[in-house]
Amino acid sequence: MIIAFVEIPLPGGKRPHDSVVAQSVEATKIFREVPGLNRKYFLNSETGGGGIYEFASRAEAEAWFNDGWADWMEGRFGVRPTLRLFDLAALLDNEAGEVRVDGQAVPAPWGAETD
């Protein structure tokens, strides 16, 4: 899996929560159709916005973040975003109580929990 980290530097401090939520929920219409995108986290901070994307493969991430992507984003937000791609080495999922490698659960190093 590939994790993409996108930062959009926006002036004016943190945007109002309700505004970000409305814009993010509306944007899910775009992102639900992106091939290979498993999850997208919509972010808001004092320095701007951004997102964390989980793709099934590097090829699918690179297809989405193509040469025209930064121009499209600049058209939407008025600034150019930054992008960093990471290979996902391992994932701790505390909600599921598991560790995953290459998308598959592996034995957790803390051992089986007992009641």
Protein Blocks (a to p, Z undefined) as FASTA:
>chain_A
ZZdddddddehijadfklmmmmmmmmmmmmmmpghiabdcddddfkbccdddddfbfklm
mmmmgmklmmmmmmmnopacdddddddfbacdfknopaceehiacddfkbpadZZ
